[in-house]
Amino acid sequence: MVLVDREEYRTMPSTSFQINPEYGHITELVPGLYISGVPIVRSLASIPRIKLWLDDTPSTNIYQYFDLISDQIEAVITSGGNVLVHCVAGVSRSASVCLAFLTKFRCKSLRQAYQFMAQKRPLVRPNIGFWRQLIIYENELKNGVVSVKLLRNKDDPENVLPDVYPSTNADSYGERRFSRDKPKFQPILETVPESTEAGA
């Protein structure tokens, strides 16, 4: 999920996806930090990287990596390097890691970090579990400040969304993300080498 300059790395199992080009586009968030979906890594096979094995589900614990990865990203950028954070689509997992980094090192709040990122990559939409963890992370980083609230859908009280999404886009996001007309990704046979697990 995260590509960074690193001295140690080892070979991991290979996998590949072919996704909608909209998701595979590389977006520069700040100088030295980029976000993307997975296809672009085909040309970066020799670059040392950190791999986080994370499912894009609300119950996945991504919080445990926020400080570690944010600090590593900052160290690489400060030393003049570049970092590409990617997941399958560059929408949820990688966006959450980048939001944690931006909240810690570049922005006054999680809300500001999301608004900044959404201007550059409008399709970013972390899953609701990741939002909950980002809100907790901001609360700890900013000494009790919480800038993003989760709002219940009036028509579906079980469904909550962060208040940073424009109301017109919140509903269309669900339709776009789960639309069968335009799949986000599909497995293909070509392999992509991966190496180095976080904390290894």
C-alpha positions in Angstrom: 0.0 0.0 0.0 2.8 2.5 0.7 5.9 3.0 -1.4 8.7 4.7 0.4 12.5 4.8 0.2 13.8 2.2 2.7 17.0 0.2 3.2 15.5 -3.2 4.0 13.0 -5.0 1.9 12.0 -8.6 1.0 10.0 -10.3 -1.7 6.3 -10.8 -1.1 3.6 -12.6 -3.1 2.6 -10.9 -6.4 -0.8 -9.7 -7.4 -2.2 -7.3 -10.0 -5.5 -5.5 -10.8 -6.7 -3.6 -13.8 -8.8 -0.7 -12.6 -10.7 2.2 -14.1 -8.0 4.8 -15.2 -9.8 7.4 -13.0 -8.6 5.6 -10.0 -5.1 4.7 -11.3 -4.1 8.4 -11.9 -1.2 9.6 -9.8 -2.1 12.7 -7.8 0.5 14.9 -6.1 -0.9 16.0 -2.7 2.1 18.0 -1.4 5.7 18.2 -2.8 7.0 14.7 -2.3 3.7 12.9 -1.5 1.6 11.2 -4.2 -1.5 9.0 -4.1 -2.7 6.5 -6.7 -4.5 3.3 -7.4 -2.5 0.1 -8.0 -1.8 -0.1 -11.8 1.0 2.5 -11.8 3.3 0.3 -9.6 4.1 -1.9 -12.6 6.9 0.5 -13.5 8.2 0.8 -9.9 9.1 -2.8 -9.2 12.7 -2.0 -8.1 11.8 0.7 -5.6 11.9 -0.3 -1.9 8.5 -0.2 -0.3 6.4 -0.9 2.7 3.4 -3.2 2.3 0.4 -2.9 4.7 -2.0 -5.9 4.4 -5.3 -4.1 5.0 -8.8 -4.9 3.9 -11.0 -2.0 2.9 -13.6 -2.8 5.5 -15.0 -0.7 8.4 -13.7 -3.2 10.9 -10.1 -3.1 9.7 -7.6 -1.5 12.2 -5.8 1.1 10.1 -5.3 3.4 13.1 -2.3 1.3 14.4 -0.3 2.5 11.3 -1.1 6.2 11.3 1.8 7.4 13.4 4.4 4.9 12.1 3.6 5.6 8.4 3.1 9.3 8.8 6.5 9.6 10.5 8.1 7.5 7.8 6.5 9.6 5.0 7.7 12.8 6.7 11.3 11.4 7.1 11.5 10.5 3.4 10.1 13.9 2.2 12.3 15.8 4.6 15.4 14.0 3.2 14.4 15.0 -0.3 12.7 11.8 -1.3 9.3 11.0 -2.8 6.5 8.8 -1.4 3.7 7.1 -3.4 0.9 5.8 -1.2 -1.4 3.5 -3.1 -4.1 0.9 -2.7 -6.3 -0.7 -5.3 -8.1 2.5 -6.2 -6.5 5.3 -4.3 -9.8 6.1 -2.6 -10.0 4.6 0.9 -7.0 2.9 2.4 -4.3 5.1 0.8 -6.5 8.2 1.3 -6.8 7.4 5.0 -3.0 7.1 5.4 -2.5 10.4 3.5 -5.2 12.1 5.6 -3.4 10.9 8.8 -0.1 12.3 7.5 -1.7 15.6 6.4 -3.5 16.0 9.7 -0.3 15.4 11.7 2.2 17.3 9.6 0.6 19.8 7.1 -2.9 20.8 8.1 -4.6 22.3 11.2 -7.3 19.7 11.2 -8.7 16.5 9.7 -11.4 18.6 8.0 -8.8 20.9 6.4 -6.8 17.8 5.4 -9.8 16.2 3.7 -10.8 19.5 1.9 -7.2 20.0 0.7 -7.0 16.4 -0.6 -10.5 16.4 -2.1 -9.5 19.5 -4.2 -6.7 17.5 -5.7 -8.3 14.1 -5.8 -12.1 14.5 -5.6 -12.8 10.7 -5.6 -11.2 10.1 -2.2 -13.8 8.5 0.2 -12.4 6.5 3.1 -14.8 3.9 4.4 -16.8 4.8 7.5 -14.6 2.7 9.8 -11.5 4.5 8.6 -13.3 7.8 9.2 -14.0 6.8 12.8 -10.3 6.0 13.3 -9.2 9.2 11.6 -11.4 11.2 14.0 -9.9 9.4 17.0 -6.5 10.1 15.6 -7.2 13.8 15.1 -8.6 14.0 18.7 -5.4 12.6 20.1 -3.1 14.7 17.8 -4.9 18.0 18.4 -5.6 17.7 22.1 -9.3 17.0 22.1 -10.2 18.9 18.9 -12.5 17.0 16.6 -13.3 18.8 13.3 -15.3 16.1 11.5 -18.6 14.7 12.7 -20.4 11.7 11.5 -24.0 12.4 10.5 -26.9 9.9 10.3 -28.8 9.6 7.1 -32.5 10.7 7.8 -33.8 8.0 5.5 -31.5 5.2 6.7 -30.4 5.8 10.4 -27.9 2.9 10.2 -26.0 4.8 7.5 -23.6 7.5 8.7 -21.4 9.8 6.6 -18.8 12.4 7.6 -20.0 15.9 7.4 -17.2 16.9 5.0 -18.9 15.4 2.0 -21.1 17.8 0.1 -24.7 16.5 0.5 -25.1 16.2 -3.3 -22.0 14.0 -3.5 -22.5 11.8 -0.5 -25.3 9.8 -2.2 -23.7 9.7 -5.6 -20.5 8.3 -4.0 -22.4 5.1 -2.9 -23.9 4.8 -6.3 -20.5 5.3 -8.1 -18.6 3.0 -5.7 -21.0 0.1 -6.0 -22.1 0.6 -9.6 -21.9 -2.5 -11.8 -21.8 -0.3 -15.0 -18.3 0.9 -14.3 -16.4 -1.5 -12.1 -13.6 -0.1 -9.9 -11.2 -3.0 -10.5 -11.0 -6.5 -11.8 -8.2 -9.1 -11.4 -5.8 -9.7 -14.3 -3.1 -12.3 -14.9 -0.1 -9.9 -15.1 1.8 -9.8 -11.8 3.1 -6.9 -9.8 6.1 -7.5 -7.5 5.6 -6.4 -3.9 8.1 -6.2 -1.1 8.6 -5.2 2.6 5.8 -5.4 5.1 5.3 -2.6 7.6 7.3 -3.1 10.7 9.5 -5.7 9.1 
